Amino acid sequence: MDNDKYLFRRQFVLGSNDLKSFPKWSKVSINGKLFVSAHPDLDVLKVTFKENTIVLLGYILDPFNPTFNNLEIVNRIAERISTADDIFPYLDSKCGRFAIIVKINNELRIFNDAAGYRQIFYYTDDANNIWCASQPSIITEEFGLKTDEEIVKDLSHLPLINNESARWYPGNLTLYKDIHHLTPNHYLDLNSGEVKRYWPVKSLEPISVEKAAEYSSKILQGAFESASKRYNLALTITAGYDTRVLLAACNKLKEKIHYITHTHGNLDENMPDIKIPQKMLERFGLQHHIAYHSDKVDNDFKNIYKRNVTGAKDLHKKNAYAFLKYFENMGKEMVVAQGEAGGLGKRFYRLPPYFKFNEKTLATVAGMRGSRNAEQAIGEWLESANKAVALGINILDLLYWELRLGNWSTLAVSSYDIVFESFIPFNCRKLMECLISVETKYRLTRKNIHLC
């Protein structure tokens, strides 16, 4: 395989010098002291205004102005802000998968999209320089870091960690003592190294299920319209509610989208996740395509894949390879829409109302009770989360959004960067706020909000 193309594909590193390890990557100076290096297949946009700077890594969509491109969206934001905090309200209604570095006056920050699908990991070296990257693997290779055996041992007895498909690490925890994961709804201050919560800033108003469905539909349809103007789109579709909602959302441009389901070890052509999409698409006169997985994965692909994504899972490797061969047969790659983050529409975690939430009860809910490192990471997250709870955000919704989506789900999406760019229509803060503001009874059983 072509190492220049596939190694650390669609990834970036931010640090105090221009790394020589990636001579073909694009290089951007932030302030003469910090530099971004980005893989050629990752979009990089730098906008300078009034001696200030915004750098966009990835892409951003405006569902309410679907013709706008990255530059138009960022320019409109730049025209309206005068402090670093000003940027956040203008991003609430945006979709996409991005990391943003903003330098305004003396403030210098990095943060990412609503659910953190463009991941950010950070590390401080021996000279007290801050480094950020899309995966720990880039940092570990540059600095020769090894996993912390104490952390590995502490987590290894947990059934959740030993179940590969279920495995994730909470909060900012990684298997490296000095590398941390930036949690969604937080930014990293690149001057001080502090991580601070920036959302929410006010209480969320309750919303009826009818209004929630109407508003959500506008965002999802607008996101699809915007993405379709830039990319050749495919939609992964199953029998699940989330992808079926996306099928409805792209109805007006359904002829422009390629519909695909991939098989895996527990899914063959006779199962609902294949049969139901086939029947739905047939009803609309649309063609259903299948990407077949194989247990035999090319060794070169396997080695690059494992190197690209820290903690990469075997299931995702087989899926990614299936898409690679499928797109090779097609003769082109596509941007792939997925139903990730749609699960926020239901109450995923449950806790009896008489239980007091703390690091131990939440670790129990998440399947991590008994790990000192996991409980400590959840406890540190709680110090920040309590500010959101004080504004009326349900702690279990926040646990799902920031820790499960922000760690388990983002790992899956990052694993496919080697083959395709992902489009996550549900990944919009205004939409996610809408989903958790609906009356609880609509979110406890059959995902009723998805059906409205």
N, C-alpha and C positions, 0 to 999 in steps of 0.2 A: 504493500500500500504506500501511497505518497505521504511521507511523514510531514512535509510542509503543509499539506492540506488537512490531514486528519489529527495530527498531534495537537492537543489542547485547542481543538477547533471551537471557534466562537467564544474564546476565553480572553481574559485580560489580567494584567498585573499593574499595580500602582505602587510606586516607591520613590526613594530618594535619588535613584540614578537609573539610567537607561540600560536595562539588562542586555547583555551581549548574546544571551542564549537564543534570542529570537530575531535574527537579523532581517527577516522578511516581514515582521510585524510592523504595523503603523505606530508611530511615536508621536505623542502629544505632550507638550509642556504645560503644566497647570499654572505654576507661578515662578518658574525658574529653579525651584527646589524640589518639586514633585513632578513625576513624569508617569504617563500612562503608556503601556505597550499593549497592543490589541491584535489578536489574530485577524488576518485579512477578511475573514467571513463575518466578523463582528462589526456592525456599523458604529462609527465614531463621529460625533459632531461636536465641534467647539464653537461656542458663540461668545464673543467678547462685547461688553457694553459698559460704558462709563468706568473703564478700568476694572471691571468685574468680569467674571467668567462663569459660564455653565458648560460642562462637558457631559454629553449624553452618550452612554455606552449601551447599544441595543436599539430598540425602536419604541416609539410612543404613538398612540392613536387617540384621536378625539372623536368619540361617538356622536357628538352633537355638531361637529364640523368635519364630516368624513372625507372631504377633499384635501384637508390639510396634511402636509408631510411633516417629517421630523423638524425641519428647519423652521417652517411656519409656526408650528406649535411652540417650539422653544423661544423663537423671537417674540411671540405674543406674550409669553410669560416674562421674558426679560424686560419688556417694555413696562411691566406693571409692578415690578418689585424693587425695593430699595434696601431690604435686609434679608438675611438668609432665611428667617422664619416666614417671610412673605410668600415663599415659593409653594409651601405645602397646600394651601387652599386651591391653588390653580391646578394642582395635580390630582385632586380628589375625584374628578370626573373623567380622568384619562385612563385608558387601558394600555396594555403593552407589556413588554418585558425588558426592563432597563435598570441600569445603575446610573445615578447622577452625582457628579461632583460639582459643588457650587462654591465659588469663591466670591464673597461680597465684602468689601472693606477689609477688615482683618479676620473675618470669619471664613473658615474652610471646613467643609463637611462632605461626607459621602453617605448615600442612602440608596434604597432601591424601591422597586414597585410595590404595590399594596401587599401582596403575599410573599414577596421576596423571591420571585422566580428567577431573577437574574441575581444569583447568590453572591454574597460578599463575605469573605473570610479575612481576618486581620491578625497581624503579628507585629510585635515590637522587637527589633534586633538589639544586639549588644551595645550598639552605638546610640540607642534610644530613637532610632528611625522607625516610623510606622510604615508597614507594608500591607497592601490589600490585594486580594486575588479572587477570582471566581471559583477556585478550588484550592484546598490546602496543598494538593500535590505540587503545584507550581512553587509554593513557598518552601515546602520540605526539600524539593530537589535543589533549590537555589542555596539553602542554608544547611543542608545535610541533617535535617531534623528527623527524629525517630518517634514512633508512637510511644506513649507513656504506659509502661507495662502495668503500673498500679491501676490506672484508669481502665485498661483493657480487662484486667483480672476482676475488678470491682463490678463491671457491667456484665461479664461473661456468664454469670449464673442466672441472669434474668431470661425467662422464656421468650419475652418479646425481642430481646437482642439476638437470641439464637434462632429465631424464626426470621429467615432472610427477608421474606416479603413484608413482614411487619416492622422490621428494625428501623429505629430512628433514635437520635440523641436529642435531649431536651435543651431548651434555652440556647446559650452560646457555647455549649459543650462540644468538643471534638475529642478524638483520641490522642490529640497532641496537647501537652500541658500549656503551651504558650500560644497556640493558634485558636482563635475564637470565631464563632459564627455570628454575624450581625442579624439580630432578630427583626422581623418585619415591624413597621411603625416606629422604628428607632433610627437615629443617625449616629455616625461615628465622627466626633470632632477630630479632625486631622491635625489640629494644633496641640491639643491636650491629651488625646488618646481616650477621652471619656465617651461613653455611649449614653445617649439621652433619648427618652421617649418624646415623640412629637405629635402623636395621636393617641386618644382623642383630646380635643381642647374644650369640648362642650358636650352636654348630654344629648343623646339621640332622641328625637321625637318618635313616639309610637306611630305606626303606619298600618292602615288596613291592608288585608291581603289583596284586595282588588287594586288599590293604588300601587302597592308594591309590585304586583304583576305587571301593571301598565308601565311603570317607570323602568322596571328591569328589562322589559321587552324593548323599550326605546334604546337603552344602553347596548343590549346584546345585538340588536339589529344594526345600530350605528357602528358598533365595533366591526361587525362582519362587512358592512359596506366599505368602511375605511380600509380594512385589511385587503379586501378584494381589489381595491384600486392600486395596490402596491405589489401584491404577490399572487402567484399561482397557488390556490388554496386547496388543501385536502381536509376532510373532516373524518376523524376516527369516530366510528359510531358503533354502539353496542345496544343491548336491551335496556340499559340503565336510564334513569330519568334525566341525568345531566346532559348526556349527548343527545337525547331525544329533544330536550329543550333547545339545544343548539341547532338541531335540524329544523325546528320550527322557526328559529330566529333568522336563519339564512334563506327562508322560503323565497324572498323576492329575487334572489340571485342564485337560486338552487342549480341552474343549468351551468353555472361557472365553476362549480365546486366538484371535486373528486371525492367520492365516498368510499371509505376503506375500513376494514376490520382485520386485525392481525390475530392469527391463532397463537396458542401457546400450549404448554404441556397439559393443561386442564381444560382446553377449549378446542373442540373440533367442529366440523361443519354442521353437525346435527344438534348443536346446543343452542339455547335461546339467544346468546349474544351474537350468533351468526344468523339464525333463522328469522328473528324478529326484525333486524335491520333490513334483511332481504325483502321481507314482505312490505315493510313501510316504504322502502325506496321504490319497489315495484308499483305500489299504489300511486306514487307521484311520477311514474314514468322515468325513474332515474336508475342508473346502473350501480350495482353494489360490487365492490372489488375486495379480494381477500389477499392479504400478505401472509404467506405460509412460513412459519418458523421452522428452524431445524436445530437439532441438538448438536450438529456439527458446525462449528464456527471457525472461520479462517484464523490461523494462529497469529498472523500479523494484526488483524482486526482485534483479536482478543487482547493482545499485548498493549496496543495503543489505547484501547477502551479502558483497560484496568489502570493504565498510567494517567489517563485523562481525569478520571473521577474518583476521588477518595471514597472508599467504601462502596464502590460500584457493585451492583447486584447482578447475579447470574441471569435472573429473569429479564432484567432490562437489557442485558447484553444480547440475549437471543432475540428480543424484540427489535433492538436497534439494527442487528444484522439482517433481520427479515426485511426491514424497511430499506436498508442499503441495497440488497439484491433486488427488491421490488422497483426502486427508483432507477437502478441501473438498467433493468429491463424496459422501463418506460423511456429511458434516455434523458430524464431530467429529474431534478429534485423539486420538492414542493414545501411550502410552509404548512405545517400540520396543526389544525385546530383540535383542541382536546377539552374534555369536560372537567378538568382539574379545578378545584376550589368551589365547584357547585354544591359540594356536600355541606357547605356552610348554611345552606337553606334548611337543614334539619338540625336538631340538637343532637350532636354525635355523642357527646359525653353526658353522663347522668351522675348526680350525686344527691342523696336524700337531703331535703331542706334543713334538717336538724344537724347536719354535719357542718362543722366549722372548717372552712378551707384553709389549708396550710400546705407546706411542702410535702408532708407525708400523705395527707388525704389526696392531694392532686397527683402525687407520684403513684398512689394506688389506682386512681382512676385511669391514669395513662399506662399502667402495667409496669411501673418501674420502682415500686416500693421495695426497699431493701438495698438499693444501691446508694451508697453515700454520695457519690459524685452526681448521680441523677437528682437526688433530693436536694443537694446543695445548688445545683444549676436551676432547679425549679424555684427554690427559695430565693435566689438572687433575682430571678425573673419576677417573682411576686412583689419584690420591693418596688419595681416599676409598675407592675400590673395593678397594684392597689390604687394607683392614681386614676386608672381607667375605671375600676370598679366604683370608686367614689363618684364618678360621673354617670353611673347607672349601667355600665357595660357588664353583662353577665360573665363571670369568671370562666365558666365552661366554654362559652363561645370564644373568649379570648384565648383560652388554652388550645382550642382546636385551630383557630386562625393563626396565631403567632408561633405556636410550638409544633403542632402536627403538620399543618400545611407548610409552615415555614421551614420544616426539616425533612419530614417523610416525603411529602409531595414534591418539594423542590428538588430532592435528590433524583426522583424519577425523571422529571423534566430535564434536568441537567445531563442525565445519562444519554439523552437522545441528541445532544448538540453535535455529536460526532457525525450524525447523518442528516438531521434537519433542524431548522428553526421552529420553535413551538409558538403557537398563538393560543392564549388562554383567555377567551372572552369574558369569563367570570372574574378575571383579575382586575377589578376596578373598585376603588375604595367606596365610592358612592353606591355601587351595586351591592357590595358586601355589607355596608351599613344598612341598606334597605332590607337585606335578607335577615339580619339579626334583630331588626326593629319590628318585625311582624309578631303578632300575638303568639305566645308559646304553643298553644294548642294546635296550631297549623304546622308546627315543626317537630312534633314528637312521634308521629306514627308513619304515615305513608307519603311524606314529603309533599303534602297537599299544596304548598306554595308553588311547586313545580307544575302543578296541574291547572293552575288558575289562568 
